Amino acid sequence: MSRIFIANADGKPSVIMNNFELNNTFIKNMIPNDKIEIRNSYFEYVKKLAKKII
């Protein structure tokens, strides 16, 4: 789960991400590198989204 906001930061439209969480049941048997890969992939997705909408 994550919240994504579009806001004005220093006079520029910006995408603000808040509270990135993975469900404990989903990640229970994952190794740390898998969690990092999910996080990094999500950040890349949000960067691409921001380029398209801002």
C-alpha positions as CSV (number, residue, x, y, z in Angstrom):
1,M,0.0,0.0,0.0
2,S,1.2,3.5,-0.7
3,R,-0.3,6.9,-1.0
4,I,0.7,9.1,-3.9
5,F,-0.1,12.8,-3.9
6,I,0.4,15.5,-6.5
7,A,1.5,18.7,-4.8
8,N,3.2,22.0,-5.3
9,A,6.8,21.8,-4.0
10,D,9.0,24.8,-4.4
11,G,6.7,26.2,-7.1
12,K,6.8,23.0,-9.2
13,P,4.2,20.2,-9.5
14,S,5.6,17.1,-7.7
15,V,4.6,13.6,-7.0
16,I,4.8,12.8,-3.3
17,M,4.9,9.2,-2.1
18,N,3.9,8.4,1.5
19,N,3.8,5.2,3.5
20,F,5.0,2.4,1.2
21,E,4.0,-0.9,2.8
22,L,3.9,-4.6,1.8
23,N,1.4,-7.0,3.3
24,N,3.0,-9.1,6.0
25,T,1.4,-12.3,4.7
26,F,2.7,-11.6,1.2
27,I,6.3,-11.0,2.3
28,K,6.5,-13.6,5.1
29,N,8.7,-16.1,3.2
30,M,10.6,-13.6,1.1
31,I,14.3,-13.0,1.3
32,P,15.4,-9.4,1.9
33,N,16.6,-9.0,-1.7
34,D,13.1,-9.8,-3.0
35,K,11.7,-7.0,-0.8
36,I,14.3,-4.6,-2.0
37,E,13.6,-5.5,-5.6
38,I,9.8,-4.9,-5.1
39,R,10.6,-1.5,-3.5
40,N,13.0,-0.4,-6.2
41,S,10.5,-1.5,-9.0
42,Y,7.8,0.5,-7.3
43,F,10.0,3.6,-7.1
44,E,10.8,3.2,-10.8
45,Y,7.1,2.9,-11.6
46,V,6.3,6.1,-9.7
47,K,9.1,7.9,-11.5
48,K,7.6,6.9,-14.9
49,L,4.1,7.9,-13.7
50,A,5.3,11.3,-12.6
51,K,6.9,11.9,-16.0
52,K,3.6,11.2,-17.7
53,I,1.3,13.2,-15.5
54,I,3.4,16.2,-14.5
